[in-house]
Amino acid sequence: MNLPQPSNGQPLDRIDGPAKVTGTARYAGEYPAPGLLHGSVVGSPIARGSVRAIDCSAALAVPGVIAVLHHQNRPPMAGDDAPYQDADAADGQPFRPLFNDQVLYSGQPLALVVAQTLELARYAGTLVRIEIDEQPHQTDLLCAFDQAHDAPVELPKPRGDFASAYAQAPFKVDATYSTPVEHHNPMEPHASTVIYQDDGSLLVHDKTQGTQNSQDYLVQVFNLPKDRVRVRAAYVGGAFGSGLRPQYQLVLATMAALNLKRSVRVSLTRQQMFTFGYRPRTVQRLRLAADAQGRLQAIHHEAIAQTSRFEDFTEHVVEWSGMLYRCDNVAMAYKLVPLDVYTPLDMRAPGAALGLIGLECAMDELARQVGMDPLALRRVNFTDINGNEGKPYSSKALLACYDQGAAVFGWHRREARPRCRCEGHELIGWGMAGGAWEAMQMKASARARLDSEGHLWVGSATTDIGTGTYTVMTQIAADAASMAVSDVTFELGDSALPTAPLQGGSFTVSSVGSAVRQVCQLLRGALVKAAKAQYPALAGEAPERFVVREGKLWVGDSGYALDTILQGHALEVKVDAEPSARRQGFATATHSAVFVEVRVDEALGTVRVTRVVSAIAAGRVINPKTARSQILGGVVWGLGMALQEHTQTDHGLGRFMNHNLAEYHMPVNADIGDIEVIFVDEPDDIVNELGSKGVGEIGIIGVAAAVANAVQHATGRRMRDFPLTVDKLLAD
């Protein structure tokens, strides 16, 4: 029998695709349960104060309304901060829903109406009367710089002497860039269905990026036995970081289920999706200096970002300026301003998506100062060492990204002079930017079970947030077990499965994938050993010749029944995988080069992005089809960061105003031109045993800066306040 063709590296269709397009895939807010009740959240209309009184009488008088829960009548919850800490918590005191009378931000849940139908619950919610003693609030970052304090993050130590090097260099840039609040807007809003079972245990279907994180949270907050709480997330309709922390609908649904001993679902409205984490507003100052050859002499990157008054949310915003390019004199600073808002939350490529806007726009401004092509400046300053860590990269094919991306884009035809190309009423500009994201690996576990009919079941508690985890894990398992993809089922999204880290940071393939590979190799080895013990003639056969197919273990053209080898039992193994010690001497990262063409109508103030080429160095790509989809999505989001996305706040009210999909603008099909994705060859046997670095984050990084650089090339105007909207382009 022929050996199965390796599936790793092949553009396999999504395993979960048919379930999603036929509607058989169930999401957190779609699971049925007998007698299911529905909860509707009543939020605070003010940003700061204390609740004086809650009148629920009118709501409770509505037929079909079962209860109204608030801080005065909720079931017992943990009183200390520690139980509310989750795997992605920021420093400080975590938010505790319905805990006391304090109002900390606009939109904060103050009550939960539970009724027989969702419509009844929402209607009754309008009848709840809450009296609040309002207090002065501050939600404007720009008006509260005097309250800034150092972020609780350990920045790389300064190297060299920035002040002297900057003062002596002949070419300098000193520029400030600002980015707005942005909100996650996944297609699936957050929801939790808590099924109260006959024995009093809870089966929870939650919109989450970590079922075990949600499970631990509920166990701690409500003091429940861990074996009485099971959390599942079979399908997630996008999350992008919004599901890393347990959101308040999970607590409220569980609170109601425990109080009423009934199954309860709480689904957030689109407007309520704006009442928890978001990408924070930042102001970044970049000071760069270079010599006449364009070699960087000094870099100083400082950022000020907003956070809540109860938690100090920090991101790696400034560190990228110390690792992407060669420079001997580097200093960084990062401060937080506490405001009367909810705590920010990781959003796709947290920190890097913001920090690389500042760095890569400043690099273009420096290129103009020196009189160099922007790509040439970046080549001159290439480094294969992470200056922050003083370690060489395990691999860094950024130069190949520059070469291949520029060739496909046609960068050699770019004229340096701004406003040099015009077609009709549109100015045409070309811009580019580089990108980087850390290639991490976390501890993870996996279990594999081969039944006597030749089907392999592999499981880990990770989730699939739309990235293709079902598919790539199936591919990894099939190759490691030497089986066909059709004979493998990968199970995920269940807290009862072996331990997995949160799905985020582009480390799922490297972490869980390594565990899956190891467990399937171990299972295959055990199977071969058992076969050789029963059939002495196989003793000299090389392990790689054994193939599982059609209920048999094949060696060449000879097949041996699995039922006989396994003696009627299934073969099951489990492994705990962790990063190799080989990684310790190296820095690991993905890299990118993004090239963009824009067309700007100065009379109308409109910007169209007509072409994008994104060249990616991400090690070994397990599935080019799903990986390309990740880059396409990242590029589209990057275009939104550049031109549209901006959660607007009425600071007088302390409230987000455009909390819907009609007014929170993001790119649609008509906004997107041609996007070409290139995966450069980047062998790496150090980063992990798969050689894979992950692609979820790197696609968005650098895109917004490349657009801004292209707009400058088209118009001659440098815009530093993002997004680059019509009003700013029309301003003098």
VEXLUM-602962 format. One record per residue (C-alpha): chain; x, y, z; residue in one letter. Coordinates in Angstrom, 1 decimal. Layout:
<balos>
A	X	Y	Z	a
...
</balos>
This chain:
<balos>
A	0.0	0.0	0.0	m
A	1.3	3.5	-0.9	n
A	2.2	5.8	2.0	l
A	-0.4	8.6	2.6	p
A	0.7	11.9	1.1	q
A	1.7	14.4	3.7	p
A	-1.1	16.9	4.3	s
A	1.0	19.5	6.1	n
A	1.8	22.3	3.8	g
A	-1.2	21.6	1.6	q
A	-4.2	24.0	1.2	p
A	-6.8	21.7	2.7	l
A	-10.4	23.0	2.9	d
A	-11.7	23.8	6.3	r
A	-12.9	20.7	8.2	i
A	-15.6	22.8	9.9	d
A	-16.7	24.5	6.7	g
A	-19.7	22.3	5.8	p
A	-21.1	22.6	9.3	a
A	-20.9	26.4	9.2	k
A	-22.3	26.9	5.7	v
A	-25.2	24.5	6.3	t
A	-26.1	26.0	9.6	g
A	-25.5	22.8	11.7	t
A	-22.7	24.5	13.6	a
A	-24.1	25.8	16.9	r
A	-22.7	28.9	18.6	y
A	-22.9	29.8	22.3	a
A	-26.2	31.6	22.0	g
A	-27.9	28.8	20.0	e
A	-28.0	25.8	22.3	y
A	-31.5	24.7	23.3	p
A	-32.5	23.5	26.8	a
A	-35.9	22.6	28.3	p
A	-37.5	25.6	30.0	g
A	-34.6	27.9	28.9	l
A	-34.9	31.4	30.3	l
A	-33.5	34.6	28.7	h
A	-31.6	37.4	30.4	g
A	-31.4	41.0	29.3	s
A	-28.8	43.4	30.8	v
A	-29.7	46.8	32.1	v
A	-26.7	49.1	31.8	g
A	-25.6	52.3	33.5	s
A	-26.4	55.6	31.5	p
A	-23.6	57.4	33.4	i
A	-19.8	57.0	33.7	a
A	-19.3	57.4	37.4	r
A	-21.4	57.4	40.5	g
A	-23.3	55.1	43.0	s
A	-26.6	53.4	42.8	v
A	-29.1	54.9	45.3	r
A	-32.1	52.8	44.6	a
A	-33.4	50.2	42.1	i
A	-37.2	49.8	41.5	d
A	-38.0	46.5	39.8	c
A	-41.8	46.5	40.4	s
A	-42.9	47.5	37.0	a
A	-40.6	44.9	35.3	a
A	-41.7	42.1	37.7	l
A	-45.3	42.9	37.0	a
A	-44.9	41.9	33.3	v
A	-46.3	38.4	32.7	p
A	-43.5	36.0	31.9	g
A	-40.8	37.9	33.8	v
A	-39.2	35.6	36.4	i
A	-36.7	37.7	38.2	a
A	-34.6	40.9	38.2	v
A	-31.2	40.4	39.7	l
A	-29.0	43.3	41.0	h
A	-26.3	43.9	43.6	h
A	-28.8	43.7	46.4	q
A	-30.4	40.3	45.7	n
A	-27.8	38.4	43.7	r
A	-26.6	35.0	44.9	p
A	-23.3	34.8	46.9	p
A	-20.1	35.7	45.1	m
A	-16.5	35.9	46.1	a
A	-15.7	39.1	47.9	g
A	-11.9	39.3	47.3	d
A	-10.2	40.3	44.1	d
A	-8.2	37.2	43.6	a
A	-11.0	34.9	42.5	p
A	-11.9	37.3	39.7	y
A	-8.4	37.1	38.3	q
A	-8.4	35.2	35.0	d
A	-5.6	33.9	32.7	a
A	-5.5	37.2	30.8	d
A	-6.2	39.6	33.7	a
A	-4.5	43.0	33.9	a
A	-2.8	44.2	37.1	d
A	-5.3	45.7	39.6	g
A	-8.8	44.9	40.8	q
A	-10.9	43.0	38.3	p
A	-14.4	44.1	37.5	f
A	-17.0	42.3	39.5	r
A	-20.5	42.4	37.8	p
A	-23.4	43.3	40.1	l
A	-21.0	43.2	43.1	f
A	-21.9	46.6	44.8	n
A	-23.5	50.0	44.2	d
A	-20.5	51.6	42.5	q
A	-20.8	52.7	38.9	v
A	-17.3	52.6	37.2	l
A	-18.2	53.3	33.6	y
A	-21.0	54.0	31.2	s
A	-22.8	50.8	30.1	g
A	-21.8	48.9	33.2	q
A	-24.4	46.2	33.9	p
A	-26.5	47.1	36.9	l
A	-29.3	44.6	36.6	a
A	-30.3	41.5	34.8	l
A	-33.9	40.9	33.8	v
A	-34.8	37.2	33.4	v
A	-37.9	36.2	31.5	a
A	-39.4	33.4	29.5	q
A	-38.5	35.0	26.2	t
A	-35.8	37.4	25.1	l
A	-38.3	39.9	23.9	e
A	-40.0	40.0	27.2	l
A	-36.7	40.4	29.0	a
A	-35.7	43.3	26.9	r
A	-39.0	45.0	27.2	y
A	-39.0	44.6	31.0	a
A	-35.5	45.9	31.1	g
A	-36.8	49.3	29.9	t
A	-39.1	49.3	33.0	l
A	-36.4	49.0	35.6	v
A	-35.8	52.3	37.3	r
A	-32.4	52.9	38.7	i
A	-31.5	56.1	40.7	e
A	-27.8	57.0	40.6	i
A	-25.9	59.7	42.4	d
A	-23.7	60.9	39.7	e
A	-20.1	61.9	40.3	q
A	-17.7	63.9	38.0	p
A	-16.0	61.7	35.4	h
A	-13.1	61.9	33.0	q
A	-13.0	59.9	29.8	t
A	-10.7	62.0	27.7	d
A	-7.1	60.8	27.5	l
A	-5.8	64.1	26.2	l
A	-7.3	66.0	29.1	c
A	-5.7	63.8	31.8	a
A	-2.0	63.6	30.9	f
A	-1.3	65.0	34.4	d
A	-2.6	61.7	35.9	q
A	-0.3	59.5	33.9	a
A	1.8	56.9	35.7	h
A	4.4	54.4	34.6	d
A	2.8	51.2	33.2	a
A	3.5	48.1	35.3	p
A	5.5	46.5	32.6	v
A	9.2	45.7	32.5	e
A	10.5	47.6	29.5	l
A	13.9	46.6	28.0	p
A	16.7	48.5	29.7	k
A	18.0	51.5	27.7	p
A	21.1	50.8	25.7	r
A	23.7	53.2	24.7	g
A	23.2	57.0	25.2	d
A	20.1	58.1	23.3	f
A	20.4	61.8	24.2	a
A	24.0	62.2	23.0	s
A	23.6	60.2	19.8	a
A	20.4	62.0	19.0	y
A	22.0	65.4	19.5	a
A	25.0	64.6	17.3	q
A	23.2	62.9	14.4	a
A	22.7	65.0	11.2	p
A	19.2	63.8	10.4	f
A	16.4	63.7	13.0	k
A	12.7	63.1	13.2	v
A	10.6	64.1	16.2	d
A	6.9	63.3	15.6	a
A	3.8	62.4	17.6	t
A	1.2	59.9	16.3	y
A	-2.2	59.3	17.9	s
A	-4.5	56.3	17.5	t
A	-8.2	56.0	18.6	p
A	-10.2	53.6	20.7	v
A	-11.3	50.7	18.5	e
A	-13.8	48.0	19.4	h
A	-13.9	44.3	18.6	h
A	-16.9	43.7	16.3	n
A	-16.9	39.9	15.6	p
A	-19.9	38.7	13.7	m
A	-21.0	36.6	16.7	e
A	-21.9	38.8	19.7	p
A	-20.9	37.5	23.1	h
A	-23.4	35.1	24.6	a
A	-23.5	32.4	27.3	s
A	-26.0	29.6	27.6	t
A	-25.8	28.0	31.1	v
A	-27.7	24.7	31.2	i
A	-28.7	23.8	34.8	y
A	-28.6	20.0	34.9	q
A	-30.7	17.6	37.0	d
A	-27.8	17.0	39.4	d
A	-27.2	20.7	39.9	g
A	-24.1	20.8	37.7	s
A	-23.6	23.4	35.0	l
A	-23.0	22.8	31.3	l
A	-22.0	26.2	29.9	v
A	-21.8	27.1	26.2	h
A	-19.7	30.3	26.2	d
A	-18.3	32.6	23.6	k
A	-14.7	32.3	24.7	t
A	-11.1	31.9	23.5	q
A	-10.4	29.6	26.5	g
A	-12.9	27.2	27.9	t
A	-10.7	26.3	30.9	q
A	-10.2	30.0	31.6	n
A	-14.0	30.5	31.8	s
A	-14.4	27.3	33.9	q
A	-11.7	28.4	36.4	d
A	-13.3	31.8	36.6	y
A	-16.8	30.5	37.4	l
A	-15.4	28.0	39.9	v
A	-13.6	30.7	41.8	q
A	-16.3	33.4	41.6	v
A	-19.1	31.2	42.8	f
A	-17.1	28.7	44.9	n
A	-18.2	25.7	42.9	l
A	-16.5	22.3	42.7	p
A	-14.6	22.1	39.4	k
A	-16.2	18.8	38.4	d
A	-19.6	20.5	38.5	r
A	-18.8	23.1	35.8	v
A	-18.1	22.2	32.2	r
A	-17.5	24.9	29.6	v
A	-17.8	24.3	25.9	r
A	-17.1	26.5	22.8	a
A	-17.4	24.2	19.8	a
A	-17.6	27.1	17.4	y
A	-16.7	30.8	17.8	v
A	-17.9	33.4	15.3	g
A	-14.8	35.5	15.5	g
A	-13.3	37.0	18.7	a
A	-10.0	38.7	17.9	f
A	-9.1	39.0	21.6	g
A	-12.6	39.8	22.9	s
A	-13.0	36.3	24.3	g
A	-9.6	36.1	26.1	l
A	-11.2	37.2	29.3	r
A	-14.6	36.0	30.6	p
A	-17.0	38.7	29.8	q
A	-19.8	39.8	32.1	y
A	-22.6	37.9	30.3	q
A	-21.0	34.7	31.5	l
A	-21.2	35.7	35.2	v
A	-24.7	37.0	34.8	l
A	-26.1	33.9	33.1	a
A	-24.4	31.7	35.7	t
A	-25.6	33.9	38.5	m
A	-29.2	33.6	37.3	a
A	-29.0	29.8	36.7	a
A	-27.7	29.2	40.2	l
A	-30.3	31.6	41.7	n
A	-33.3	30.1	39.9	l
A	-32.0	26.6	39.4	k
A	-33.0	27.0	35.7	r
A	-31.2	27.1	32.4	s
A	-30.5	30.7	31.4	v
A	-29.1	32.4	28.3	r
A	-27.6	35.9	28.2	v
A	-26.8	37.3	24.8	s
A	-25.3	40.8	24.4	l
A	-26.7	43.2	21.9	t
A	-24.5	44.8	19.3	r
A	-24.6	48.0	21.4	q
A	-23.6	46.1	24.5	q
A	-20.5	44.8	22.6	m
A	-19.2	48.3	23.3	f
A	-19.5	47.9	27.1	t
A	-16.3	45.9	27.8	f
A	-12.8	45.7	26.4	g
A	-11.4	47.5	23.4	y
A	-8.1	48.6	21.8	r
A	-7.0	51.6	23.9	p
A	-6.4	55.1	22.6	r
A	-2.6	56.0	22.5	t
A	-0.4	59.0	21.9	v
A	3.1	58.0	20.7	q
A	6.2	60.2	20.4	r
A	9.0	58.9	18.1	l
A	12.4	60.4	18.0	r
A	14.7	58.9	15.4	l
A	18.2	60.0	14.3	a
A	20.4	58.7	11.4	a
A	23.7	59.4	9.8	d
A	24.2	60.4	6.1	a
A	24.0	56.7	5.1	q
A	20.7	56.3	6.8	g
A	22.0	54.1	9.6	r
A	20.0	54.6	12.8	l
A	22.0	56.3	15.5	q
A	19.2	56.8	18.1	a
A	15.6	55.7	18.8	i
A	13.3	56.9	21.5	h
A	9.7	55.6	21.6	h
A	7.3	56.7	24.3	e
A	3.6	56.0	24.5	a
A	0.8	57.2	26.7	i
A	-2.3	55.0	26.7	a
A	-5.6	54.9	28.6	q
A	-6.8	52.3	31.1	t
A	-9.6	52.0	33.6	s
A	-9.4	53.2	37.2	r
A	-9.5	49.7	38.5	f
A	-7.0	47.9	36.3	e
A	-3.7	48.8	34.7	d
A	-4.0	47.3	31.2	f
A	-0.6	47.2	29.4	t
A	0.5	46.2	26.0	e
A	3.9	45.9	24.3	h
A	3.5	49.1	22.4	v
A	7.1	50.5	22.4	v
A	9.3	47.4	22.5	e
A	9.1	46.8	18.8	w
A	11.3	49.9	18.2	s
A	14.1	48.1	19.9	g
A	14.0	44.8	18.0	m
A	13.1	45.4	14.4	l
A	16.2	47.4	13.3	y
A	19.8	47.7	14.3	r
A	20.5	50.6	16.6	c
A	23.0	51.0	19.5	d
A	21.2	53.8	21.4	n
A	17.6	53.0	22.3	v
A	15.3	54.2	25.1	a
A	11.6	53.6	25.7	m
A	8.9	54.8	28.0	a
A	5.3	53.8	28.5	y
A	2.7	55.5	30.7	k
A	-1.0	54.9	31.5	l
A	-3.8	57.3	32.2	v
A	-6.6	56.0	34.4	p
A	-10.0	57.1	33.2	l
A	-13.7	56.3	34.0	d
A	-13.9	53.6	31.4	v
A	-13.8	49.9	31.3	y
A	-10.4	48.2	31.1	t
A	-9.0	47.9	27.5	p
A	-8.5	44.4	26.2	l
A	-6.1	42.6	23.8	d
A	-7.2	43.1	20.2	m
A	-5.6	41.5	17.2	r
A	-1.8	42.0	17.4	a
A	-2.1	43.9	20.7	p
A	0.6	46.5	21.1	g
A	2.3	45.8	17.8	a
A	-0.6	47.0	15.7	a
A	-0.2	50.3	17.5	l
A	3.5	50.6	18.1	g
A	4.4	49.7	14.5	l
A	2.2	52.6	13.3	i
A	4.4	55.0	15.1	g
A	7.7	53.4	14.3	l
A	7.0	52.7	10.6	e
A	5.6	56.2	9.9	c
A	8.6	57.7	11.6	a
A	10.9	55.6	9.5	m
A	9.3	57.0	6.4	d
A	9.7	60.5	7.7	e
A	13.3	59.8	8.4	l
A	13.8	58.4	4.9	a
A	12.6	61.7	3.5	r
A	15.0	63.6	5.8	q
A	18.0	61.5	4.7	v
A	16.9	61.5	1.0	g
A	16.6	57.7	0.8	m
A	14.1	55.3	-0.6	d
A	12.0	54.1	2.3	p
A	12.7	50.4	1.5	l
A	16.4	51.1	1.1	a
A	16.5	52.8	4.6	l
A	15.0	49.6	6.1	r
A	17.5	47.4	4.3	r
A	20.4	49.4	5.6	v
A	19.1	49.0	9.2	n
A	18.3	45.3	9.0	f
A	19.4	43.2	11.9	t
A	19.3	39.5	12.6	d
A	19.6	40.1	16.4	i
A	16.9	41.2	18.7	n
A	18.5	44.2	20.4	g
A	16.1	44.1	23.4	n
A	17.2	40.6	24.3	e
A	20.7	40.5	22.8	g
A	19.8	37.2	21.1	k
A	20.0	36.2	17.4	p
A	16.7	35.3	15.8	y
A	16.1	31.7	15.2	s
A	15.2	32.8	11.6	s
A	14.4	36.2	10.1	k
A	13.6	36.2	6.4	a
A	12.6	39.9	6.4	l
A	15.0	40.6	3.6	l
A	13.2	38.0	1.5	a
A	9.9	39.7	2.3	c
A	11.4	43.0	1.1	y
A	12.7	41.4	-2.1	d
A	9.7	39.3	-3.0	q
A	7.1	41.9	-1.9	g
A	8.8	44.7	-3.8	a
A	9.2	42.6	-6.9	a
A	5.5	41.7	-7.1	v
A	4.4	45.2	-6.2	f
A	6.7	46.8	-8.7	g
A	8.4	49.1	-6.1	w
A	11.4	49.8	-8.4	h
A	9.1	52.0	-10.5	r
A	8.3	54.3	-7.6	r
A	9.4	57.9	-8.0	e
A	10.5	59.5	-4.8	a
A	8.8	62.9	-5.3	r
A	5.4	63.3	-3.7	p
A	2.5	64.2	-6.0	r
A	4.3	62.8	-8.9	c
A	1.5	60.6	-10.3	r
A	-2.0	61.6	-11.1	c
A	-4.8	59.9	-13.1	e
A	-7.9	62.0	-13.6	g
A	-8.8	63.7	-10.4	h
A	-6.9	61.2	-8.2	e
A	-3.4	61.4	-6.9	l
A	-1.6	58.1	-6.7	i
A	0.8	57.1	-3.9	g
A	2.9	54.1	-3.0	w
A	3.9	53.3	0.6	g
A	5.4	50.4	2.5	m
A	6.1	49.3	6.1	a
A	7.7	46.4	7.9	g
A	6.2	44.3	10.7	g
A	7.1	41.9	13.5	a
A	5.3	39.7	16.0	w
A	6.8	37.5	18.6	e
A	6.6	33.7	17.8	a
A	5.7	32.2	21.2	m
A	5.0	28.7	22.4	q
A	3.1	27.7	25.5	m
A	2.7	24.5	27.4	k
A	-0.1	22.4	26.0	a
A	-1.5	18.9	26.3	s
A	-3.2	16.5	23.9	a
A	-4.8	13.1	24.0	r
A	-5.0	10.6	21.1	a
A	-7.2	7.6	20.8	r
A	-7.1	5.0	18.0	l
A	-10.1	2.6	17.9	d
A	-10.0	-0.9	16.4	s
A	-11.7	0.3	13.2	e
A	-8.8	2.6	12.4	g
A	-10.3	6.0	13.3	h
A	-8.1	8.4	15.3	l
A	-9.6	10.8	17.8	w
A	-7.3	13.6	19.0	v
A	-8.4	16.2	21.5	g
A	-7.2	19.4	23.3	s
A	-9.2	22.1	25.1	a
A	-8.1	24.8	22.7	t
A	-10.7	26.7	20.6	t
A	-11.2	27.6	17.0	d
A	-12.0	31.3	16.7	i
A	-12.3	31.1	12.9	g
A	-8.5	30.7	12.3	t
A	-8.8	27.1	11.1	g
A	-7.7	25.2	14.2	t
A	-9.9	22.2	13.5	y
A	-8.2	21.9	10.1	t
A	-4.5	22.4	10.8	v
A	-4.7	20.1	13.9	m
A	-6.3	17.4	11.8	t
A	-3.5	17.8	9.3	q
A	-0.8	17.7	11.9	i
A	-2.3	14.6	13.6	a
A	-2.8	12.8	10.3	a
A	0.9	13.3	9.3	d
A	2.3	12.3	12.7	a
A	0.2	9.2	12.8	a
A	0.8	8.3	9.1	s
A	-2.9	8.3	8.4	m
A	-5.3	9.9	6.0	a
A	-7.0	13.1	7.0	v
A	-10.4	11.5	6.5	s
A	-9.6	9.0	9.3	d
A	-8.8	11.7	11.9	v
A	-11.2	13.7	14.1	t
A	-9.9	16.6	16.1	f
A	-11.9	17.6	19.2	e
A	-11.6	21.0	20.8	l
A	-13.6	23.7	22.7	g
A	-14.3	21.7	25.8	d
A	-12.9	22.3	29.3	s
A	-12.9	18.5	29.9	a
A	-10.3	18.0	27.3	l
A	-6.5	18.1	28.0	p
A	-5.1	21.5	29.1	t
A	-4.5	24.1	26.4	a
A	-3.5	27.8	26.6	p
A	-5.8	30.6	25.6	l
A	-6.3	30.8	21.8	q
A	-4.5	34.1	21.0	g
A	-1.1	35.6	20.3	g
A	-0.6	33.4	17.2	s
A	0.8	30.6	19.4	f
A	-1.9	27.9	19.0	t
A	-0.3	26.0	16.2	v
A	3.1	26.1	17.8	s
A	1.8	25.1	21.2	s
A	-1.2	22.8	20.7	v
A	0.2	21.7	17.4	g
A	3.4	20.5	19.0	s
A	1.4	18.5	21.6	a
A	-0.8	17.0	18.8	v
A	2.3	16.0	16.9	r
A	4.0	14.4	19.9	q
A	0.9	12.5	21.1	v
A	0.3	11.1	17.6	c
A	3.9	10.1	17.2	q
A	3.7	8.4	20.6	l
A	0.5	6.6	19.7	l
A	2.0	5.4	16.3	r
A	5.1	4.2	18.1	g
A	3.0	2.2	20.6	a
A	0.9	0.7	17.8	l
A	4.0	-0.4	15.9	v
A	5.5	-1.9	19.0	k
A	2.4	-3.9	19.7	a
A	2.3	-5.1	16.1	a
A	5.9	-6.2	16.2	k
A	5.3	-8.1	19.5	a
A	2.5	-10.1	17.8	q
A	4.1	-10.5	14.5	y
A	7.9	-11.3	14.8	p
A	8.3	-11.0	11.0	a
A	7.8	-7.3	11.4	l
A	10.7	-6.8	13.8	a
A	13.1	-5.5	11.3	g
A	10.7	-3.1	9.5	e
A	11.4	0.6	9.8	a
A	8.7	2.5	11.7	p
A	8.1	4.9	8.8	e
A	6.8	2.0	6.7	r
A	3.8	1.4	8.8	f
A	0.5	3.0	7.7	v
A	-3.0	2.9	9.2	v
A	-5.7	2.6	6.6	r
A	-9.1	0.8	6.3	e
A	-8.9	-0.7	9.8	g
A	-5.6	-2.3	9.3	k
A	-1.9	-1.6	9.9	l
A	-0.1	-1.8	6.6	w
A	3.5	-2.6	5.9	v
A	3.9	-2.5	2.2	g
A	1.2	-4.6	0.7	d
A	0.6	-6.6	3.9	s
A	-2.2	-5.6	6.2	g
A	-2.7	-6.6	9.8	y
A	-6.1	-6.1	11.5	a
A	-6.1	-3.4	14.2	l
A	-8.7	-5.3	16.1	d
A	-6.2	-8.2	16.5	t
A	-3.3	-6.0	17.3	i
A	-5.2	-4.0	19.9	l
A	-7.0	-7.1	21.1	q
A	-10.4	-5.4	20.8	g
A	-9.4	-2.4	22.8	h
A	-8.7	1.2	21.8	a
A	-5.2	2.5	22.1	l
A	-5.0	5.8	24.0	e
A	-2.1	8.1	25.0	v
A	-1.7	11.6	26.4	k
A	1.3	14.0	26.4	v
A	2.2	17.3	28.0	d
A	4.3	19.4	25.6	a
A	6.4	22.4	26.4	e
A	8.9	24.6	24.6	p
A	12.2	23.1	23.8	s
A	15.3	24.3	25.7	a
A	16.8	25.0	22.3	r
A	14.7	28.2	22.1	r
A	16.3	29.7	25.1	q
A	19.3	31.0	23.2	g
A	17.3	32.7	20.5	f
A	14.7	35.3	19.8	a
A	11.7	34.1	17.8	t
A	9.4	36.2	15.6	a
A	7.4	36.5	12.5	t
A	8.1	39.3	10.1	h
A	6.4	41.0	7.2	s
A	6.7	43.7	4.5	a
A	3.5	45.4	3.3	v
A	3.3	47.4	0.1	f
A	0.3	49.6	-0.6	v
A	-1.1	51.8	-3.5	e
A	-3.6	54.5	-2.7	v
A	-5.6	56.9	-4.8	r
A	-6.6	60.2	-3.1	v
A	-9.2	62.6	-4.3	d
A	-8.2	65.8	-2.7	e
A	-11.4	67.6	-3.6	a
A	-13.6	65.0	-1.9	l
A	-11.1	63.9	0.8	g
A	-11.4	60.2	-0.1	t
A	-8.7	57.6	-0.1	v
A	-9.0	54.3	-2.0	r
A	-6.6	51.5	-1.4	v
A	-6.3	49.8	-4.8	t
A	-3.5	47.3	-4.3	r
A	-1.8	45.6	-1.3	v
A	1.0	43.1	-1.4	v
A	1.8	41.4	1.9	s
A	4.9	39.3	2.2	a
A	5.1	37.1	5.3	i
A	7.9	35.2	6.9	a
A	6.2	32.8	9.4	a
A	8.3	29.7	9.3	g
A	6.6	26.6	8.0	r
A	3.0	27.2	6.9	v
A	0.9	24.2	7.7	i
A	-2.1	25.2	5.6	n
A	-1.5	27.9	3.0	p
A	-5.2	28.3	2.3	k
A	-6.3	29.0	5.9	t
A	-3.1	31.0	6.5	a
A	-3.8	33.2	3.5	r
A	-7.3	33.8	4.8	s
A	-5.7	35.0	8.1	q
A	-3.5	37.5	6.3	i
A	-6.3	38.7	4.1	l
A	-8.4	39.4	7.2	g
A	-5.5	41.1	8.9	g
A	-4.9	43.3	5.9	v
A	-8.5	44.3	5.7	v
A	-8.5	45.2	9.4	w
A	-5.3	47.2	8.9	g
A	-7.0	49.2	6.2	l
A	-9.8	49.9	8.7	g
A	-7.3	51.1	11.3	m
A	-5.8	53.4	8.7	a
A	-9.0	54.9	7.3	l
A	-12.1	54.2	9.2	q
A	-12.2	52.5	12.6	e
A	-12.7	54.9	15.5	h
A	-15.0	54.5	18.5	t
A	-16.1	58.1	19.2	q
A	-16.8	59.3	22.7	t
A	-19.0	62.1	24.0	d
A	-16.7	63.1	26.9	h
A	-19.5	65.3	28.4	g
A	-21.5	62.1	28.9	l
A	-18.6	59.8	29.2	g
A	-20.2	57.5	26.7	r
A	-19.3	55.8	23.4	f
A	-21.6	57.2	20.7	m
A	-21.2	55.1	17.6	n
A	-22.0	51.8	19.3	h
A	-23.5	50.0	16.2	n
A	-22.4	48.7	12.9	l
A	-24.1	51.6	11.0	a
A	-21.9	54.3	12.5	e
A	-18.8	52.3	13.6	y
A	-17.2	52.3	10.2	h
A	-15.1	49.4	9.0	m
A	-14.1	48.2	5.5	p
A	-16.7	46.4	3.3	v
A	-16.2	44.7	0.0	n
A	-16.4	47.9	-2.0	a
A	-13.5	49.3	0.0	d
A	-11.1	46.5	-0.8	i
A	-8.9	46.3	-3.9	g
A	-6.5	43.6	-4.9	d
A	-4.6	41.9	-2.1	i
A	-1.8	39.5	-2.8	e
A	-0.2	37.4	-0.1	v
A	3.3	35.9	-0.3	i
A	4.7	33.3	2.1	f
A	8.5	33.4	1.8	v
A	10.5	30.3	2.5	d
A	11.8	30.3	6.1	e
A	13.0	27.0	7.5	p
A	13.3	27.1	11.2	d
A	14.0	24.0	13.3	d
A	14.5	26.0	16.5	i
A	11.2	27.8	17.0	v
A	9.4	24.5	17.6	n
A	9.3	21.0	16.1	e
A	6.8	22.0	13.5	l
A	8.9	24.9	12.4	g
A	5.7	27.0	12.4	s
A	5.4	30.5	13.9	k
A	1.7	31.4	13.4	g
A	0.0	34.0	11.2	v
A	-3.0	35.3	13.1	g
A	-1.4	38.6	14.1	e
A	1.3	39.4	11.6	i
A	-1.2	40.2	8.8	g
A	-2.5	43.4	10.4	i
A	0.8	44.8	11.5	i
A	2.3	47.6	9.4	g
A	-0.7	47.9	7.2	v
A	-2.0	51.2	8.6	a
A	1.5	52.7	8.5	a
A	1.9	51.7	4.9	a
A	-1.4	53.4	4.0	v
A	-0.3	56.6	5.8	a
A	3.0	56.5	4.0	n
A	1.3	56.0	0.7	a
A	-1.0	58.9	1.4	v
A	2.0	61.1	2.2	q
A	3.6	60.0	-1.1	h
A	0.4	60.8	-3.0	a
A	-0.4	64.2	-1.5	t
A	2.8	65.4	0.1	g
A	1.0	65.7	3.5	r
A	2.0	63.8	6.5	r
A	-1.0	62.8	8.6	m
A	-0.3	61.5	12.1	r
A	-3.8	61.3	13.7	d
A	-5.5	58.0	12.9	f
A	-7.7	57.1	11.2	p
A	-7.1	59.3	8.2	l
A	-10.7	60.3	7.6	t
A	-12.2	62.7	5.1	v
A	-12.4	65.6	7.5	d
A	-8.7	65.4	8.2	k
A	-7.8	65.2	4.6	l
A	-9.9	68.2	3.8	l
A	-8.5	70.3	6.7	a
A	-5.9	72.9	5.9	d
</balos>
